[in-house]
């Protein structure tokens, strides 16, 4: 589908508004930003950044909508989310193609991202009937204790370019069934996907005659993110991005005693023990390292291999890497698309050179691709380097298809120590058919990451489990399991249904 027809089908104009509260688009006197596709560098459309006045309008509208939305029974809120999920099914291919045009990820992955949005809608619908608390026995006679959860208010959602729709949906759909309203600030690199999502949701809101302000969107740069972080009217801010960005958000929101969910950097490793099924591991390693051109927070960046199988694994990986189809991500045969922008290419090339200066050996790749097959100059060769765990570059996250292969000796404890010896703690994996090794990896002696997998890779998490990591990854949890509790305030209730006032801890306090 031509980009002009695609934009039209998703109700995106050549020049777009600055903000939306769920109905009409608004504009203001902000700066215009031209959006180019990383596929070939051509212009897609123009957006206009919102100014502070537009931001205030959106927040005031959201505050008003919350007063209504929190009174709607949760199952009815779930019904709205069910309709959003069904509408996403209708637009799945169009939205997936826009994600590919705007972010550069291959179409198969982009369609998977939309499916992830649909899946979280289904999860949220079921959750809308299970926002449960707990009942406790009181130490006082004729008393009952329980706890319940109430909506927080406005949830600010700041997302990154690599998942321009799915991560927003993790937050927004769960928050919505919890009774919250949302304010989304998408990456300035991928605002068109956010505009398309807002237009899709608007259809459902109109059909259900809902007020504006439940789902809100503001287009802007880091200034808009700063407004959200500083705003006391926004009790929870969920931010996805670099560790440096997350620290700034955490400090700003923490200073006003607000809450945060932080999904930050990853430096994810796969361990291959001598008991690994190599044939099972190779496709997982490759997808983890080159999927989304290495621009996932869960991308595999380190491969820690036992010395007994090291040479065999490295030889096989070199063959696979040198046959990977790199090119237009809309082509079904392509497995690796472009990086997001020129800065990403510079960081890729710089990391390769830094690694070599620190003693790493380049096995394959390492170059920027050029020629008619690679218009836009954002395509690179997926790269493998032999490295040691003490190299500083190995402890950093480079958002690019760079895989550091590290040899380890001895038992699985040595491999786990190498894996854990980085500042980040998002995703991890081990390949082994030895029960002792895999159980040690999953034990308190094992991986220190928020995600620890056995015989699957580091990326491609399902929505049913809570997603997030430790250390410099931020410690937040989104998506499944009981992550919904972060979007609500907890309240403990004690009810006296007797005729006497009995104090806890046996305290006697008599007044005449």
N, C-alpha and C positions, 0 to 999 in steps of 0.2 A: 504494500500500500504506500502510495506517495505521501510524503510528510504533510503536504497541504491538506489532503483528504483525511489523513489521520487526525490532524489538529481540529479539523472541522467536526469530525465525528465525536470528539471529546470536548467540544465547545470552547476551544482555545483560540483566541484571536491572535493576529499578528502583533498587536500591542495589547497587553493585559493589565487589569487593575492591580491595585496594591494590596487589597485586603478583602476578605469575605467573612460574613457572619452567618453564612448558610443560605443566603438568598441572593440579592443583587451584589454585584461586584462594585467596590468603591475605589476611587483613585485619589491621588493627592499631588502635591508639588515635589515629590521625591525624585531621586536620580534614576534615570533609565539605565537598564542593563540588558545588553544583547546576549542571548543564549545561543551558543554554537554547539553543534554535535561533535563529539570527539571522533566520530566515524570518519569524517573527511574535513572537518573544520567549517562547514557551511552554517549559515545562520538559520536558526529554527524560528525564533520569535523574540519579542522584546517584553520585558517586565519592568515595572516601575516600583522602586523601593518605597515602602510606607514611611511617612514622617511621624513624629511623636503625637501629633494631633490625631492622625488616623489610628495609631496604637491605642490612644485613650478611648476613642469611640468603640473600638473592638472590645476592650476590657470592660467598659461600662455595660455594653450589650451582653457580654458573657456573664457578668455578675447578675444581671436581671434574669437571664435565662436559667441560671442555677436555682434561683428561688422557685421557679416552676418545676424544673427537671427533677429536683430532689424529692418532690412530692409524688412523682409518678411511680407507681409500684414497679419494683425491679423486673418482674416478668414482662410487664408492658414495655419497659425499656429494652428488654431482650428481644421483643418482637420487632422493634425498630432496627436493631442490629441484624436480625435475621433477614430483613428486607434489604439491608445494605449488602450483606453477603450475597444474596441472590442477584442484586444489581451488578455487583462486581463480577459475578459469573457471566453476565451478559456482555460486559465490556472487557473480559479477560484478555483477549488477543490484542485489542486496540491499546489497552493500558500497558500490556507487556511490550508491545512495539515501541511505545513512547519511552518507556524505561530504557530500552536498548538505544534508541536515538539519543537520549539525553545523558545517560551514564556510561554507555559503551559496553555494558555487559552483554554476553551473547543472548540471543532470543530465548533459548531453552531455559537459561537461568532467570531471565526476566519474567517469563511465564510462570516459573516456579515461585517467584516473589509474589506475583498476584495470587497464586494458589495459597500461599502462606497467609495472605490477607483474608482470603475466603475461609481458611481453616480457623483463624483466630476469631472470626465472626461466629462460626459454629461453636467454638469453645465458649465464647462469651454468652451465647444464647443459653447453653446449659448452665453456665455459672449464674445466670440471672435468677435461677431458682435454688441456688445453693450458697447464698451469702450468709453462712451460718456463724453463730457464736457458740459459746459453751455455757453449760450450767454447772455450778459448783455447790457443794454442801456447805452451809453456814455453820459456824460453831455456836450460833445463837439459836435458841428454840423459836419455832414459828417464824423463821426468816428464810428467804430464798435469795440466792446470788446467781447472777448470770452476766455474761458480757455480750455486747452487740457492736455492730459496725455501722457508721454513718458516713455519708459522702463528705469529702473534704471541701470541694469548691471548684475553682479553676485549676486545671492541670496544664502547666506549660510544657510543651514538647518541642525539643530542639533536635533535629535529625541531621544525619550526614548524607553525602552523595551516594555512597556505595549501596545502600538500601533505601532508595528515596521514597518508598511507600510502605514497605512491610514493617519497619520499626515503628513508624507512626501508628500503624494499625494495632500493633501489640499494646501500645499505650492507650490509644483513643477508644478502641472497642471495649477493653476491660474497664477503663475509667467511666465510659458512658453507662454500662450496665450497673456500675457502682453508684450512679447518680451524680457523677461529676460532669462538668463541661470542659472542653479542651480548647487550647490556644496553640496552634502549630506554627513554628518558625522553621521552614525547611532550609536545607543547604542552599546557599546562593548559586551553587553549581547546578542544581536540579530543581528549580522551582516549578517547571511546567508539569512535572508529574504530580506535584502537590495541588496545582490548580485543577488538573484533571480529576483527582480524587475528590476535591471539594465540589466540583460540578456533579460528579456521580452521586455524592451524598445529598446534594441539594434536591435531586429528584425524589429521594425517599422522604426528606423533611417536608417537601411540598405536598406529597401524596398523603402524609399523615397530619397535615395542617399543624405542624409544630412551629413554635416561635423561633426566630433567628437567635443565634448566640450559643447553641449547644455545641456545634462544631465550628471553630473559627480558624482562620488562616491569615497570617500576615507575612508579606514578602519583604525581605530585607537582608542586610549583611549582619556582621557581628554586633552592630549597635542595637538591632532589634533583639538579639539574644540577651544583651546586657539589660535592656529594659525589662525583659521577663525576669531575669535573675534578681533584679533590684526590687521588684514589685511585691509589696506585702499583701496585695490582694490575690496573689497566686501562691497558695500554700505548698504546692509540690511542683518541682521542676524536674523533668526527665530529660537528660542530655546525653547524646551520643556523639562521640568524636575523639579527638586526641586527648592524651593525659593532661597536656598543658591546658587545653580548653576546660577540661573537667575540674582541674584545680581552681581555675578562676571562678567557675560557676559555683563550686562547693563553698569557696570562701565568701562569695557575695551572698548566696542564699543562706549560708550558715550564720552570717553576721546579723541577719534579721530573724534567725531561729526558724527558718523555713526548712522544708524537707527536700531531699534530692534522691533521684535514682540516676546513677552514673554508669554508663556503658562506654568504657574508654579503650585504651590500647591493648593489643594482644601480641604475644611473641610465642606462638603456639608450636608445640613440639609433638612429633610422633616417635615413639621408641619401638625399634625392631629388635627383639631379643633373638638369641640363637634358635628359639622355638617358634619363630614367627612363620606364618604361611605367606611366603613372599608373593605368590600370585594374587592373594587376596589384598595384600598391602599396596602393591604398585599402583592400581587405579585410585585408591584412596589418597595416597601421597600426591599423585599428579593432580587430581581434582582439588585437593586442599591447597596445593601450592600455586596453581595457575588459574583456578576458578576466579571469575571476576578480575582477571589479570592480576591476581595477588592483592586485591584491594578489599578484602573482607577483614573484619576484625578477628575472625576465626581462621584466617588463612594459615596454612602450615608454613612456618618460616625456618624451622629447625628439624632435621631428621637425625636421630641418635641411633646408631646402628652397631650391633655387637661385632667385634672384630672377626668372628668366624664366618660371617656372611657379608661383611662390608664390601669386598671387591665385587662380588656377584651382584649385589643390589645396586652399587654405583654404575656398573657397566650396563645393567638393564635400564636404569633411569636415564642414562645418557642417550641410549637408543630411542627411548620413548620421547624425550624432550626434543630431539633433533627431527622428529617426525610430526610434531604438534602443528596443526593447521592454525596459523596466525593470520587474521585478516578481518574483513567486514563482519561484525557480529550478527548482522541480519542473515548472513549466508548459513544455512543449516549445517554445512560441513565444517564451519569454523568452531574451534574450541577455545581460542584466546583472542579477545578483542583488544581495543586500544586502552591505554591509560587515560585518566580523566582530563589531564591538561598538561601544558608544557612544564609546569613546576614539578609534576609527578615524574616526568621523564628525566628532568635534571636530578631529582632525588635518587632515581634508579641508577643513573650513570655514576653519580657521586658515591653511592653506597658500594657499587662494584669496585671502583678505584680505591676507596678507603679500605675495603676488605682485602684487596691485593696488597696494599701497603702494609697492612697488619699481618701479612703472611698467609692469607688464604690463597688457594689455588683454583683458578677458574677451570671448571670441567667442560662447560658448554654454555653458549649464549653470551650475554653481557653487552649486547650492542643494540643501538637504536636502528630500526628498520626504515628504509626509504625506497622510493620508486612509486610507479603508478599503482601498484597493488596496495600501497600503504599511504593514501592521501591524508593530509593533516599532520603528519610527522609525530603521531602519538603512539606508534606501535613499537614494541621492543621484543627482543628475544627472551623467552623464559630462561632463567639462568640457574645453574648449579655451581656451587663453590664448596670445595673441601675446606673445612675450618676446624678450629679448636675452640672449646668452650670459653677460654679465657680472653678471646679477642673481643674488644669493646663493641665492635659493630654487631657482633652476634647477639648482644644483649639489648640491641635497639630494634624498634619496629620500623621497617621501611615498607610503605604501602606500594608494593611492586612484586612481580613474580621472581623473587630471589629465594632460593632454598640453600641453606647452609647444612652440609652433611658432616656429621661429627661421629668419629669412631669412639666406642667405649670398650673397656675390658672388664672382665670379672662378672659379678652378678648384677641382678636388676637394680639393686640399691644404688650402684654407681651410676646407672643411667638415670634413675629418678633424681639423684642429686644434681646431675648436669641439667636436667629439665627444669628443676625448681630454681636454679641459680640465675634467675633473671628478675627484673623488677615487676614484670607483668604476670598476671595469673588468670587468663581467661579460659582457654581450651587446651586439652591435652589428650593424647591417645597412646595406647600400647597395642602392639600386635604380638600375640603369643598364644600358643595352644597349651601352655603350662599353667595349670590352675593356681599354683602357688604364686607365680609371677604376677598374674592378673589380679589376684586378691591383694597382694602386697601393694600393687599400684593403686588400688581403690581404697586402701586402709589409711589410717592416720599417719602411717609411715610413708605414704605414697604421694601422689600428685597433690600439689597445693593449689590447683586451679578450681574455678567454679564449675567447670565441665571436665569430666574424666571419662573417656570412652575406651572400650575394649574391642579390638578387631573391627573398628570403623575409624574414619578419619576425624579431623578436628573441626571440620565445617559441615554445615547442613543440619543444624539442630531442629528437632521437631518442636511444634508450639506447645505440646502437652507438658513439657518440663520447664521449670524456671530457668531463664537464660541470664547469665551474668558471670562475673569473675571477681577475683580478689586482688589485693595489693594495688598496683598502679592501674589496674583495670577498673577500680572504683567501688566494687562491693555491691552494686545494685542488682536487682532481679526484676526481670520483665517476663511477659508472656504467661506461661502456664503455671501448674501447681497452685500454690497459695500466694503467688505474686500479687494477686488482687488486693491483699490486705494493705499494701503500700499506698493504695489509692483511696483509703478510707481512714477515718479516725475511730479509734477503739474506745469503748465506754464500758465501764464496769457498773452494774446496777445491783443494789441490795434492797429488798422489799420486806418490810415488817408487816406480817398479816396477823400479828397477835395484838394484845391489849396492854402490853408492858414494853417499856423502853429498856432493852438489854444492851449494854455496851460490850464491845469486843475486848478481848484479853482479860475479862473478868473484872473490869474497872467498875467501882461503885462511886456514883456521883449523885447525891440526893439533894434536891432543893425543896424548900418549904413553900 
